[in-house]
Amino acid sequence: MLVNGVWQENWQPVQAKDEDGRFIRQTSSFRNWITPDGAPGPTGSGGFKAEKGRYHLYVAYICPWASRALMVRELKGLQDVISVTVVNPRLTDQGWQFGGYPGVDEDALNGARYMHELYTLADPQISGRATVPVLWDKQTETIVNNESADIVRMLNSAFAGIVDQGPDLYPQDLAGEINVLNEYIYTDLNNSVYQAGFASSQEAYDEAYGKVFAALDELESRLNDGRAYLFGDRLTETDVRLFVTLVRFDAAYHGLFKCNRNTLRAMPNLHAYTRRILALEGVASTVNIDHIKAGYYSIKALNPTGIVPVGPSEI
C-alpha cells in the first residue's frame, strides 16, 4: 500500500482483518462527484462539471467493483463521452499494472506503469491502497472518485444533458427499496464472497459461507415469479451490483474462494437472470472470463502455483 505517497511493500490481498479473522474492506479515499453544473455532490468538493471527453475510467475486467462502472457506462450510452483504460488482470507486487497482457492498455494519459502512481499524482502524500475503478479528470489531472457506488450513481444522471441516456438505474419511486436491497446484497453476497475467500479462521469462513448461500437462496426465490429483474421489469443499479458477482461465481468464487456448496448453474433462476443481463446491449463487452480467471488465480496467497483452471469458459 501507499504510506505518505510511498509504496511500502509487496501487494497483499487482505486489506485488514478483525480479531476473529474476518476480512475488512478499505474505505475509498476520493469521493468527489461529477454533476451537470459542477456543483458539489453528496460528498467531496465541486468543480467537476459534466463534459464530453473530460473524464476517463481506469478499470480491470477481473474486478466486480470496476465492472459496475464499466457496465453502467455501456448501459447509459457514455462510450463516446468517457474514455477507458483496462489494466492488467494479474496482480503484481506493486498492485495493478498497465500493459503486459492481451486485451489491456498502457496508460496513454499519464504514462504510469502502476495504478498507485496515479494516486500519488493526485495526492503526493496519500496513504492507502490503489484500487480500481478510478474516475479521472483529464482537465485538472486528478482523481474525481474511486468509489464504485458513487461512480454508478453519477454516471446514471450527471450526463443526461449531453447524451440520450438509457434506462434510469436509480428511479426515485424505487430509491428506498433499492438502497435496502443494495445494502443486503453488498453485505451478504458481494463482500461475503471475499470474506470467505480471504478468511483467516474457520469461524470467519463458516460465517461468510453461510451468508453467501443464504443470500443466493433468497435471491433465487425472489425470481421464482418469473420477473425479469430484481424489481420486476425495470433494470436498476441493484441488478448491476448483483450481476457482477454472479458472473464471476463459477469462474472464481466457487473454486478459489471456497464458496462451493453449488455452482450458479445449479440455480436455474439466477443462472437465467445472469444470462438475461449478459445479453443486454453492451454488457457482454464488459465481461472477460479470461481476465477474471487470470486475475483471481494470480493471487499468490490463495494460489501459490499460479495455475489457472481451464474451465469454465462461459457463463
N, C-alpha and C positions, 0 to 999 in steps of 0.2 A: 504494500500500500504506500501511499504518499504521506510523508510527515513534513510539514512546513515546506512543501514543494519538492521534496527529495524522495526518490524511490528508495525504499528501505530494504526489501527482501524479496525472495522468490515468491511468486504468486501462490496464494493458498485459497482453497475453495471455501473454507469455513470462515465467515466474516467475524463471528463472535458466537459464544455459546454460554448458556446459563450453567448453574452448578449441577443440574441434572443431565447435562449433555445435550440440551436442546439447541438446535441451530437458530441463531438470531440474525435477521437481515438488517443491513445497514440502512439508515435514513438517507434519502437523496440530498445532495448539497446545493443544487441550483434550482430555484423554484420561481423564476420569473415567467411571465405569460405574454404570448402574442395576443394582441387584441385589435379589433377593427380600427381604432383610432390611436393606438399606442398608449392608452391609459393603463395604469396598474391593474393587474388581475387580482384574483383572490389572495395570492401570496407574492412576495417579492416587490420589485420596483417596476416603474413604467419605462416607456421609450421604445418598446418593441411593437411597432405598427405592422399590421398585415400587409405585405407587399409581395408581388410576384418576383421570384428569383432571389429574394434576400436571404432566405433561410435554407438550411441544409440538415439532413438527418444522417447521423452515423449509427449503423445498426449491425447486428450479427444475426444470421439466419438461425443459429443454434438457440439464441436467447428468446424465451417467450415474452419477456417484457419489451424487448426491442421490436419483436414481431407484432405486438399490439399496435405500435405506432406505424410500422410499415403497412400493416393491413388497413388501418384507417386512412392512410394516405391514398391507397388504392380505392377504397370504397367511396371516398369523398371527392375523387377526381382531381387530386392535387399533384399528379405526376409531373406536370409542366410548371408547377408553382414552387415545389420544394424538391431540391435535388437530393441524391442519396449516395452514400459510400458504404459498402459492405466490407466488414473486417474479416480477417482470417478466423475460421471457426475453432482452430486448435489453440488452446490457451498456452501461452509461453510463460517463462519465469518472470516476464515483465507484463503479464496480462494480455489484453487484446493487441494484436499486431496487424499492420496493414500489409497487403500483398502476400505472396508466397503460397497461394493455394488456388485451385481452379474456381472461378466464379467470384473472386474477391477483388478489391480495388486497392490501389495505392492512395495515399492521401494527397489528392491533387490540389486541395485548397491550401493546406498549411505545410505540406512536406514532412509531416510527422511519421515516425516509424512505429510508435506505440500510442495507444489511446491516452495513456497517462500524460503524454507530452501536451495534449490539447487542454487537459485540466490545468496544468501549470501555466500554459499560455493564457488561459482565462483568469487564473488566480495563482501568482507565483508562490504564495505561501500556503496553499491549500493542504489540508490533511484529510485523508480518507481514501476510498477505493475508486478507481477509474472504471466506471460501469458504462454500459450501453442500455438504452438509447441515449444519444446526445443530440439535442436540438441546438444547432449552431447559428449564430447571426454573422453573416459574411460582412455586413456593414461595420459593426463595432468590434468584430473579431473576438467574440466571447461566447460562452455557453449561455443560452437562454434558460434551458431546463434539462434535467436528466432524470425526471420522474415520469415514468411511462403513463401513469394515470392522468397526470396533468396534461401531457402531450396529446393523449387521446381526446380529452375534453376540448382543448384549444383547436385541434385540427377539425373537430366536428363543427365548430361555429365561427372561428375567427376570420376565415377566408370567404364567408358567404357572399360578400360584396365583390369578390374578384372572380370566382368561378361558380358555375352552375353545379352545386354540390349534389351528392347522392342522399341517401336516407338520413334523417335526423336520428343519431345514435343515442341521444340523451333528451328525449321529448319530456317536456315539463310535466305532463299529466302522469308520467311513469317515474319521475325523478326519485320520489321517496322509495318506491319499490325497487328501483334499480340500485340505489345506494345500499339498501339492506341486503339484496342478493349478492351484489358485488363483494361486500364485506364477508359474507358467508363463504363464497367461492374462493376468495383470497385466503382466508384463514384456514379453511378445512381442505382445500384442494391445491390451488396454485402454489401456495407456500409450503403446504404439508408434504408434498412430494419431495421437496428439498429437505425438509426436516427429517423425513425418513431416510433419504439418501445420505445425508451428512450427520446423522445421529451418532453420538459418541458413547451412547449407553443403550443397553437393551430396552430399558424403560422408555427412553425418549423415542426410540424406533417404534416400539409397540404402540405408543400413544399416537404417533404420526400416521402409522399404517392404518390404525383404526379410523382416524379422521378421514383419510383419503377414501377408503372404501365405503364408509357411511355416506360421504358426500356423493360419490358416484352412484350409489344405490338410490339416494334421494333424487338425484337429477334424472336418472333412468326412469324412475317412477313419474316424475313431473312431465316427461314426454310421452307417457302412456296414452294420452288423449289424442295423439296424432298432430299436435301443434307443430308448426314448422320451427319456431324459435322459442326461447325461454318465456317470452311474453306474448305468445300467440303468433300472429302473422307479421309482427314488426321486429326487424333486426335491430338490436340495441348494442351498446358498448359492453353489456354483460355477456352477450354471445361472443364478442371478440375476446373477452377475458377468459371465458371457458374454452373456446376453440383452441387457443394457443397452447393450453395444457393438454387437451385431448389429442391433438395432432402429434404430440411428442410422446404419448403414453407408451405405445407398444415399442417404439424405436429406442427409448431411453429409460423411462421411469420404471417400466415393468421389470427389466433386467438389471440395469446398473444401479437403480435406486431401490431395488428390492421391494417394489410395490407389486407383488407377484401373485396375489390371490387369483386374478384372472386378467386377460388382455382386454383391451377396449373392444376388440372384435367379438368378444363373448357377451357384450351388452348391446343388443340389437338397436335399441332406440338411440343410444348415444353414438353408436357407430354410424348409423344412418344420418343422424344430425350432423356429425363431423363431415361426412361426405357431402351433405347438402350445402354446408357453408363453404367447403373447399371448391364447390362448383360455381360459386358466385363469381361474377366477372372480376378478374384481377387478383383474387385471393390465392389461387394456386401459385402465382408468381412470387408470393411472399413465403412459400414453404419449400424448403430444400432438405429432403431427408438425408442426403449425403452429408451436408454440412451439420445437421443435427447429430447424426451418429459420430462423425469425425470429432465434433466439438466435445460432446459429453464423454466419449471414451478416451479423450486426451487428458482427462483429469487424473493425474498420477495418484492422488490419494485414494481414488476409487478403482483405478485400473492401471496398476504399475507397469504391465507389459505393453500397454498401448494398442493391444489388438482390438480392431473394430469388427463387430459381428457382420456377417454377410447380409442377413435379413433383419427386419423386413425392409423391402424396397419401396413399399407404397403404404398408404393409409388404409 
